[in-house]
Amino acid sequence: MTVTSADLVAADALFGEALRGTACHLVVAGGRPLPLPVAAWDRPVDGDDEVLLELCSGPTLDVGCGPGRLVAALVARGATALGIDLAAEAVAQTLARGAPALRRDVFGPLPGEGTWGTALLADGNLGIGGDPLGLLLRLRRVVAPTGLVVTEIAGPGVPTASLRAHLRCGELRSAEFGWSVIGVDGLPELAADAGLTVRRLTRSGSRWFATLGSSR
C-alpha cells in the first residue's frame, strides 16, 4: 500500500516507501536529516556480510531483515533461516528473493521460540525500539539455551546512546520512535545485564560484529 496522507504515519509504512524507492531521511532529535541507506541494505552480499554470516550457527532468525539480502544469502548456503520485519514491503522483497519471511514484531509471538540457533541483528538493529537491554532479554527467550545473538555494533569510542527519531519522506512524516546506538565499549556491560557474555568481537573493514551467548 502506498502512503499518500500528509498526517503522521507509522514508521514501518514510511520504511516501506523507502524500500520502494522514495527518498527518505532519518531525523534524530537535535540532529540533521540523514538519508536512509536503502542501497546498502538492498545490495548484493559483500565480503563483510560474509564474515557476519560465518558467525551464525544453526537455524537463524534475522530480526529486522529489511529487503532480505542476508536471509537470502543464508538460504543459498543451505542454512535454515527466517526473516522478520514490521514493514510489509520488507517482507515482500525478502520473499521475492526466494527467502522465507514473516511480518512480525520481535516482542510478539514468533515461530520456533526457544529453538533458534542464532538471532541475527545486522545493520545496527540492536538499536530497534531504543531499548537494547529489553531486546537482548527477549532474544534470550527466542534462541535455544545454547543459542547465540550475533549483532552488528558501532566501533570503539562510540558511546551508547538512546535517541528519539522519526522518518521523513517528502511531505510525509512518521510518528516518533526510539532508537539506540551501541558501541564496542559499552556492549559488555549491556550484555551482562541481559545475562549474556561477549564470546567474540569481530572486525571486518569498518564494521564490528559481536557474538553473545548465555553467561549461565
NORRANOR-V362628 format. One record per residue. N is the residue number from 0. RES is the residue in three letters. PSI is psi as a letter, one per 40 degrees, with the letter a starting at -180 (none if undefined). Layout:
BEGIN
[[N:RES:PSI] [N:RES:PSI]]
END
This chain:
BEGIN
[[0:MET:h] [1:THR:h] [2:VAL:h] [3:THR:e] [4:SER:i] [5:ALA:e] [6:ASP:i] [7:LEU:h] [8:VAL:i] [9:ALA:i] [10:ALA:d] [11:ASP:d] [12:ALA:d] [13:LEU:d] [14:PHE:d] [15:GLY:d] [16:GLU:d] [17:ALA:d] [18:LEU:d] [19:ARG:e] [20:GLY:e] [21:THR:h] [22:ALA:h] [23:CYS:i] [24:HIS:i] [25:LEU:h] [26:VAL:h] [27:VAL:h] [28:ALA:h] [29:GLY:e] [30:GLY:i] [31:ARG:i] [32:PRO:h] [33:LEU:h] [34:PRO:h] [35:LEU:h] [36:PRO:f] [37:VAL:d] [38:ALA:d] [39:ALA:d] [40:TRP:d] [41:ASP:e] [42:ARG:i] [43:PRO:i] [44:VAL:h] [45:ASP:a] [46:GLY:d] [47:ASP:d] [48:ASP:d] [49:GLU:d] [50:VAL:d] [51:LEU:d] [52:LEU:d] [53:GLU:d] [54:LEU:e] [55:CYS:i] [56:SER:h] [57:GLY:a] [58:PRO:h] [59:THR:h] [60:LEU:h] [61:ASP:h] [62:VAL:h] [63:GLY:f] [64:CYS:e] [65:GLY:a] [66:PRO:e] [67:GLY:e] [68:ARG:d] [69:LEU:d] [70:VAL:d] [71:ALA:d] [72:ALA:d] [73:LEU:d] [74:VAL:d] [75:ALA:d] [76:ARG:e] [77:GLY:e] [78:ALA:i] [79:THR:h] [80:ALA:i] [81:LEU:h] [82:GLY:i] [83:ILE:i] [84:ASP:i] [85:LEU:d] [86:ALA:h] [87:ALA:d] [88:GLU:d] [89:ALA:d] [90:VAL:d] [91:ALA:d] [92:GLN:d] [93:THR:d] [94:LEU:d] [95:ALA:d] [96:ARG:e] [97:GLY:e] [98:ALA:i] [99:PRO:i] [100:ALA:i] [101:LEU:i] [102:ARG:h] [103:ARG:i] [104:ASP:h] [105:VAL:d] [106:PHE:e] [107:GLY:a] [108:PRO:h] [109:LEU:i] [110:PRO:i] [111:GLY:f] [112:GLU:h] [113:GLY:e] [114:THR:e] [115:TRP:i] [116:GLY:d] [117:THR:h] [118:ALA:h] [119:LEU:h] [120:LEU:g] [121:ALA:i] [122:ASP:f] [123:GLY:e] [124:ASN:e] [125:LEU:d] [126:GLY:e] [127:ILE:h] [128:GLY:e] [129:GLY:e] [130:ASP:g] [131:PRO:d] [132:LEU:d] [133:GLY:d] [134:LEU:d] [135:LEU:d] [136:LEU:d] [137:ARG:d] [138:LEU:d] [139:ARG:d] [140:ARG:e] [141:VAL:d] [142:VAL:i] [143:ALA:i] [144:PRO:d] [145:THR:e] [146:GLY:i] [147:LEU:i] [148:VAL:h] [149:VAL:h] [150:THR:i] [151:GLU:h] [152:ILE:i] [153:ALA:i] [154:GLY:i] [155:PRO:i] [156:GLY:e] [157:VAL:h] [158:PRO:i] [159:THR:h] [160:ALA:i] [161:SER:h] [162:LEU:i] [163:ARG:h] [164:ALA:i] [165:HIS:i] [166:LEU:i] [167:ARG:h] [168:CYS:g] [169:GLY:b] [170:GLU:e] [171:LEU:i] [172:ARG:h] [173:SER:i] [174:ALA:i] [175:GLU:i] [176:PHE:i] [177:GLY:i] [178:TRP:i] [179:SER:i] [180:VAL:h] [181:ILE:h] [182:GLY:i] [183:VAL:d] [184:ASP:d] [185:GLY:e] [186:LEU:d] [187:PRO:d] [188:GLU:d] [189:LEU:d] [190:ALA:d] [191:ALA:d] [192:ASP:d] [193:ALA:e] [194:GLY:f] [195:LEU:i] [196:THR:i] [197:VAL:h] [198:ARG:d] [199:ARG:h] [200:LEU:h] [201:THR:h] [202:ARG:h] [203:SER:h] [204:GLY:b] [205:SER:e] [206:ARG:i] [207:TRP:h] [208:PHE:i] [209:ALA:i] [210:THR:h] [211:LEU:i] [212:GLY:i] [213:SER:h] [214:SER:e] [215:ARG:none]]
END
